[in-house]
Amino acid sequence: MAIPQKKSRSITVDGLDFRWHLSINRNAPFYRIATIAIELAASPGARLVVFPIGVDFNYVDYDRDEPFTPKVVELFIRSAVEAGWEPKASTGTFFLGRGDCHADALTSKPAT
């Protein structure tokens, strides 16, 4: 099933157009757990799911539903491709953990 255009965003990485959707579990007591689903926009093949991403209340603006920028999503995509994700292949879902990607530095809690 393709990511719907409603409540998703588009991004182009290395000439390929993707759609991505952020989902946040708001039921965790002290933090929220976010997952990001990413796939090709025109002809979805393998879906990339970045999970879990623990988000601390102290350093992310929760008035928004999208605490992750397109630059971070681009880094998720690049990290997944380096790890073996083939977005054009019909191979099912490819899971990428937070520790498996370069974008960790951009979403980590700043040092105080």
Protein Blocks (a to p, Z undefined) as FASTA:
>chain_A
ZZdfehpacddeehiacdddddddfkbfkbccdddddddfklccbdcddddddddfklpc
fkbcblbcfklmmmmmmmmmmnopafkbcgbjadddfklpfklmmmgccdZZ
